[in-house]
Amino acid sequence: MKIERFEDIDAWKEARLLVREVYKLLSATKDYGFKDQIQRAALSVMSNIAEGFDRGSNKEFIQFLIVARGSLAEVKSLSYAGVDLAYLKENDFELLSTRCMTASNLINGFIRYLKTSKRER
């Protein structure tokens, strides 16, 4: 399948699900600083994938994917804090952790693909 728009990218789709879960799981949290940080990190993943897609070269796109991957690590790290602070239950942490790992694996695979391909725009 040819990727014609960022919405076709599996990593972006997974990042979108991650955003949905983060917002849902922390909707009742009153620690607005914590909630804002983890929500921004999750949003950063899908935003960087989308922005990188519209860049002119694979090299630039890869840089944005690397930033997105870093934001996934931030979400996972903050999820640990969420458990420690009793904002997240252990099973909620596992859900977020799995989503982060899945998205990271998809990004890694996409980076490998982009390093060896010529994207037509």
N, CA and C of each residue as an Amber inpcrd file, in Angstrom:
protein
   363
   0.8400000  -1.1880000   0.0000000   0.0000000   0.0000000   0.0000000
   0.8830000   1.2490000   0.0000000   0.5780000   2.1470000  -0.8820000
   1.3260000   3.4000000  -0.9540000   0.7870000   4.3670000   0.1030000
   1.7070000   5.0190000   0.7660000   1.3280000   5.9990000   1.7780000
   1.2050000   7.3500000   1.0870000  -0.0150000   7.8430000   1.0170000
  -0.2730000   9.1050000   0.3230000  -0.5250000  10.2580000   1.2830000
  -0.8410000   9.9520000   2.5270000  -1.1070000  10.9840000   3.5300000
  -0.6870000  10.4410000   4.8810000  -0.4240000  11.3300000   5.8050000
   0.0950000  10.8610000   7.0910000  -0.8820000   9.9490000   7.8030000
  -2.1690000  10.0920000   7.5290000  -3.1770000   9.2560000   8.1610000
  -3.0570000   7.7860000   7.7610000  -2.2870000   7.5040000   6.7040000
  -2.0680000   6.1220000   6.2480000  -0.9520000   5.4300000   7.0190000
  -0.1960000   6.1680000   7.8060000   0.9730000   5.6200000   8.4980000
   0.5310000   4.8840000   9.7590000   0.9100000   3.6230000   9.8590000
   0.4930000   2.8090000  11.0120000   0.9800000   3.3900000  12.3350000
   2.1800000   3.9240000  12.3610000   2.6960000   4.5190000  13.6000000
   1.8440000   5.7110000  14.0240000   1.3710000   6.5020000  13.0730000
   0.5000000   7.6440000  13.3950000  -0.8330000   7.1340000  13.9580000
  -1.3650000   6.0830000  13.3660000  -2.6250000   5.5080000  13.8570000
  -2.4790000   5.0250000  15.3010000  -1.3590000   4.3710000  15.5900000
  -1.1080000   3.8860000  16.9500000  -0.9280000   5.0580000  17.9140000
  -0.2490000   6.1120000  17.4640000  -0.0620000   7.3050000  18.2880000
  -1.4050000   7.9690000  18.5910000  -2.2930000   7.9520000  17.6370000
  -3.6310000   8.5140000  17.8470000  -4.3720000   7.7400000  18.9350000
  -4.2540000   6.4220000  18.9160000  -4.8640000   5.6000000  19.9690000
  -4.2320000   5.8930000  21.3280000  -2.9270000   6.1130000  21.3350000
  -2.2340000   6.4590000  22.5790000  -2.7860000   7.7590000  23.1520000
  -2.9740000   8.7610000  22.3220000  -3.5300000  10.0430000  22.7820000
  -4.9040000   9.8230000  23.4010000  -5.7190000   9.0600000  22.7260000
  -7.0720000   8.7800000  23.2310000  -7.0170000   8.1350000  24.6120000
  -6.1240000   7.1580000  24.7860000  -6.0010000   6.4550000  26.0660000
  -5.4830000   7.3780000  27.1600000  -4.4590000   8.1830000  26.8520000
  -3.9010000   9.0970000  27.8480000  -4.9750000  10.0550000  28.3370000
  -5.7110000  10.6510000  27.4180000  -6.7500000  11.5980000  27.8080000
  -7.8470000  10.9150000  28.6210000  -8.2400000   9.7190000  28.2100000
  -9.3000000   9.0020000  28.9240000  -8.8590000   8.6010000  30.3280000
  -7.6730000   8.0170000  30.4310000  -7.2170000   7.4960000  31.7170000
  -6.9270000   8.5920000  32.7350000  -6.5840000   9.7720000  32.2710000
  -6.2250000  10.8430000  33.2040000  -7.2710000  11.9560000  33.2790000
  -8.4480000  11.6900000  32.7630000  -9.4810000  12.7330000  32.7250000
  -9.8480000  13.2640000  34.1120000  -9.7910000  12.4220000  35.1270000
 -10.1850000  12.8510000  36.4760000  -9.0130000  13.3870000  37.3030000
  -7.8110000  13.3220000  36.7590000  -6.6250000  13.7510000  37.5030000
  -6.6360000  15.2590000  37.7020000  -6.4420000  15.6500000  38.9450000
  -6.4430000  17.0860000  39.2810000  -5.0480000  17.7050000  39.2500000
  -4.0200000  16.8780000  39.1120000  -2.6510000  17.3840000  38.9980000
  -2.4680000  17.8480000  37.5490000  -2.8180000  19.1090000  37.3220000
  -2.8650000  19.6220000  35.9530000  -1.4870000  19.7220000  35.3150000
  -0.4590000  19.9390000  36.1000000   0.8930000  19.9680000  35.5570000
   1.2970000  18.6170000  34.9930000   1.0630000  17.5710000  35.7680000
   1.3750000  16.2130000  35.3270000   0.5350000  15.8450000  34.1090000
  -0.7650000  16.0870000  34.2240000  -1.6840000  15.7170000  33.1460000
  -1.3130000  16.4380000  31.8520000  -1.0090000  17.7270000  31.9490000
  -0.6330000  18.5170000  30.7780000   0.6390000  17.9560000  30.1350000
   1.6140000  17.5960000  30.9510000   2.8930000  17.1110000  30.4210000
   2.7340000  15.7990000  29.6640000   2.0180000  14.8510000  30.2320000
   1.8720000  13.5520000  29.5590000   0.9720000  13.6810000  28.3250000
  -0.0340000  14.5520000  28.4000000  -0.8820000  14.7670000  27.2270000
  -0.0940000  15.4210000  26.0990000   0.7240000  16.4110000  26.4440000
   1.5450000  17.0750000  25.4250000   2.5410000  16.1050000  24.7940000
   3.1280000  15.2470000  25.6010000   4.0780000  14.2640000  25.0720000
   3.3740000  13.3110000  24.0970000   2.1860000  12.8480000  24.4660000
   1.4360000  11.9450000  23.5900000   1.0520000  12.6550000  22.2900000
   0.5870000  13.8870000  22.3980000   0.2320000  14.6520000  21.2060000
   1.4520000  14.8990000  20.3180000   2.6020000  15.0580000  20.9340000
   3.8340000  15.2880000  20.1940000   4.1720000  14.1180000  19.2740000
   3.8450000  12.9110000  19.6990000   4.1460000  11.7380000  18.8770000
   3.4080000  11.8360000  17.5440000   2.0950000  11.9810000  17.6010000
   1.3430000  12.0140000  16.3410000   1.6360000  13.2740000  15.5430000
   1.8850000  14.3850000  16.2280000   2.1720000  15.6360000  15.5230000
   3.4930000  15.5650000  14.7670000   4.5140000  14.9810000  15.3850000
   5.8120000  14.8860000  14.7180000   5.7840000  13.9190000  13.5420000
   5.0210000  12.8650000  13.6470000   4.8750000  11.9590000  12.5090000
   4.2120000  12.6950000  11.3530000   3.1480000  13.4180000  11.6430000
   2.4380000  14.1610000  10.5990000   3.3230000  15.2500000   9.9930000
   3.9950000  16.0140000  10.8410000   4.8360000  17.0960000  10.3310000
   5.9960000  16.5460000   9.5100000   6.6100000  15.4870000   9.9880000
   7.7200000  14.8940000   9.2530000   7.3030000  14.3720000   7.8940000
   6.0990000  13.8520000   7.8000000   5.5990000  13.3370000   6.5300000
   5.5800000  14.4230000   5.4610000   5.2600000  15.6370000   5.8600000
   5.1570000  16.7250000   4.8880000   6.4830000  17.4160000   4.5940000
   7.5640000  16.9210000   5.1560000   8.8920000  17.4580000   4.8370000
   9.3440000  16.8980000   3.4950000  10.3050000  17.5730000   2.9200000
  10.6940000  17.2430000   1.5540000  11.5680000  16.0240000   1.3800000
  12.2160000  15.5620000   2.4240000  13.1480000  14.4600000   2.2320000
  12.9650000  13.3930000   3.3010000  13.4430000  12.2060000   2.9780000
  13.4240000  11.1250000   3.9630000  14.2830000  11.4750000   5.1670000
  15.4100000  12.1540000   4.9270000  16.3060000  12.5150000   6.0220000
  15.5800000  13.3980000   7.0430000  14.8430000  14.3920000   6.5540000
  14.0750000  15.2520000   7.4680000  12.9740000  14.4670000   8.1620000
  12.2940000  13.6250000   7.4150000  11.2120000  12.8220000   7.9770000
  11.7540000  11.9460000   9.1030000  12.9010000  11.3330000   8.8760000
  13.5040000  10.4750000   9.8980000  13.7840000  11.2650000  11.1660000
  14.2530000  12.5040000  11.0450000  14.5170000  13.3320000  12.2230000
  13.2340000  13.5390000  13.0390000  12.1340000  13.7900000  12.3640000
  10.8590000  13.9730000  13.0560000  10.3940000  12.6700000  13.7030000
  10.6590000  11.5510000  13.0470000  10.3030000  10.2510000  13.6290000
  11.1310000   9.9770000  14.8790000  12.3740000  10.3900000  14.8760000
  13.2230000  10.2170000  16.0540000  12.6940000  11.0600000  17.2180000
  12.2470000  12.2760000  16.9200000  11.6450000  13.1210000  17.9610000
  10.3670000  12.4630000  18.4880000   9.5580000  11.9230000  17.5810000
   8.3290000  11.2270000  17.9930000   8.6470000  10.0580000  18.9110000
   9.6950000   9.3250000  18.5740000  10.1140000   8.1880000  19.4060000
  10.5480000   8.6580000  20.7920000  11.2180000   9.7970000  20.8510000
  11.5980000  10.3690000  22.1410000  10.3820000  10.7480000  22.9660000
   9.3610000  11.2660000  22.3150000   8.1290000  11.6080000  23.0240000
   7.4380000  10.3680000  23.5620000   7.5530000   9.2530000  22.8530000
   7.0120000   7.9910000  23.3660000   7.7190000   7.5840000  24.6510000
   9.0250000   7.7660000  24.6840000   9.7760000   7.4520000  25.8970000
   9.3230000   8.3510000  27.0430000   9.0230000   9.6070000  26.7310000
   8.5310000  10.5260000  27.7620000   7.1860000  10.0600000  28.3050000
   6.2830000   9.6540000  27.4210000   4.9790000   9.1500000  27.8710000
   5.1660000   7.9390000  28.7750000   6.0460000   7.0340000  28.3780000
   6.2590000   5.8340000  29.1900000   6.8540000   6.1950000  30.5530000
   7.8220000   7.0900000  30.5660000   8.4270000   7.5120000  31.8230000
   7.3990000   8.1750000  32.7340000   6.5950000   9.0470000  32.1660000
   5.5590000   9.7150000  32.9480000   4.5020000   8.7200000  33.4290000
   4.2910000   7.6610000  32.6690000   3.3450000   6.6260000  33.0930000
   3.8190000   5.9400000  34.3650000   5.1300000   5.7120000  34.4710000
   5.6740000   5.1700000  35.7210000   5.3580000   6.1160000  36.8760000
   5.5770000   7.4140000  36.6560000   5.2660000   8.3930000  37.6990000
   3.7780000   8.3680000  38.0200000   2.9530000   8.1940000  36.9880000
   1.5150000   8.1210000  37.2030000   1.1130000   6.9800000  38.1180000
   1.7750000   5.8470000  37.9830000   1.5200000   4.7120000  38.8770000
   2.0160000   5.0430000  40.2780000   3.2300000   5.5740000  40.3640000
   3.8180000   5.8910000  41.6760000   2.9810000   6.9040000  42.4440000
   2.3260000   7.8060000  41.7190000   1.5060000   8.8430000  42.3550000
   0.0400000   8.4300000  42.4800000  -0.2650000   7.2090000  42.0890000
  -1.6220000   6.6460000  42.1440000  -2.5950000   7.3630000  41.2090000
  -2.0740000   7.9420000  40.1180000  -2.9430000   8.5180000  39.0830000
  -3.3650000   7.4480000  38.0800000  -2.5380000   6.3970000  37.9860000
  -2.8090000   5.2940000  37.0660000  -2.7670000   3.9810000  37.8300000
  -3.6620000   3.0700000  37.4660000  -3.6150000   1.7120000  37.9940000
  -2.5630000   0.9350000  37.2030000  -2.1120000  -0.1480000  37.7810000
  -1.0720000  -0.9520000  37.1280000  -1.4990000  -1.4250000  35.7360000
  -2.7590000  -1.8550000  35.5930000  -3.2210000  -2.3230000  34.2760000
  -3.3140000  -1.1740000  33.2720000  -3.5890000   0.0550000  33.7430000
  -3.5860000   1.2220000  32.8550000  -2.1640000   1.5190000  32.3900000
  -1.2030000   1.3850000  33.3120000   0.2050000   1.5530000  32.9530000
   0.5910000   0.5440000  31.8700000   0.1830000  -0.7080000  32.0560000
   0.5180000  -1.7520000  31.0770000  -0.0610000  -1.4180000  29.7110000
  -1.2730000  -0.8970000  29.6840000  -1.8990000  -0.5080000  28.4210000
  -1.0870000   0.5890000  27.7280000  -0.7330000   1.6280000  28.4740000
   0.0440000   2.7220000  27.8940000   1.4310000   2.2470000  27.4760000
   2.0430000   1.4360000  28.3010000   3.3790000   0.9180000  27.9930000
   3.3600000   0.0950000  26.7070000   2.3550000  -0.7450000  26.5590000
   2.2310000  -1.5610000  25.3540000   2.0070000  -0.6940000  24.1270000
   1.1580000   0.3180000  24.2440000   0.9300000   1.2340000  23.1150000
   2.2230000   1.9460000  22.7340000   2.9770000   2.3870000  23.7430000
   4.2450000   3.0620000  23.4760000   5.2190000   2.1220000  22.7630000
   5.2990000   0.8820000  23.2200000   6.2040000  -0.0780000  22.6030000
   5.7850000  -0.3800000  21.1680000   4.5030000  -0.5590000  20.9540000
   4.0070000  -0.8430000  19.6090000   4.3120000   0.3200000  18.6680000
   4.0150000   1.5340000  19.1180000   4.2820000   2.7130000  18.2840000
   5.7740000   2.8650000  18.0190000   6.5930000   2.6320000  19.0280000
   8.0430000   2.7390000  18.8640000   8.5560000   1.7050000  17.8570000
   8.0620000   0.4940000  17.9350000   8.4560000  -0.5470000  16.9810000
   8.0400000  -0.1770000  15.5600000   6.8500000   0.3830000  15.4160000
   6.3870000   0.8190000  14.0970000   7.2620000   1.9490000  13.5610000
   7.6050000   2.8890000  14.4210000   8.4790000   3.9880000  14.0080000
   9.8490000   3.4540000  13.6030000  10.4080000   2.5490000  14.4040000
  11.7160000   1.9740000  14.0680000  11.6950000   1.2830000  12.7090000
  10.6500000   0.5280000  12.4530000  10.5230000  -0.1350000  11.1570000
  10.3830000   0.8620000  10.0220000   9.6470000   1.9170000  10.2640000
   9.4500000   2.9370000   9.2400000  10.7600000   3.6730000   8.9630000
  11.5330000   3.9450000  10.0070000  12.8420000   4.5800000   9.8240000
  13.7390000   3.6860000   8.9650000  13.7630000   2.3940000   9.2620000
  14.5720000   1.4650000   8.4550000  14.1350000   1.5060000   6.9920000
  12.8360000   1.5160000   6.7660000  12.3030000   1.5770000   5.4010000
  12.7270000   2.8750000   4.7120000  12.5690000   3.9980000   5.3980000
  12.8880000   5.2950000   4.7890000  14.3730000   5.4310000   4.4540000
  15.2220000   4.7910000   5.2320000  16.6680000   4.8690000   4.9730000
  17.0620000   4.2010000   3.6620000  16.2240000   3.2990000   3.1670000
  16.5620000   2.5630000   1.9480000  15.6290000   2.8560000   0.7750000
  14.7330000   3.8170000   0.9330000  13.7620000   4.0660000  -0.1340000
  13.8410000   5.5120000  -0.6060000  13.2940000   5.7270000  -1.7660000
  13.1200000   7.0760000  -2.3140000  11.6240000   7.3650000  -2.3100000
  11.2400000   8.3120000  -1.4660000   9.8180000   8.6770000  -1.3990000
   9.4820000   9.6030000  -2.5460000   8.3670000   9.3380000  -3.1840000
   7.8790000  10.2320000  -4.2240000   6.8270000  11.1440000  -3.6290000
   6.9780000  12.4280000  -3.8700000   6.0270000  13.4030000  -3.3220000
   5.2440000  14.0350000  -4.4390000
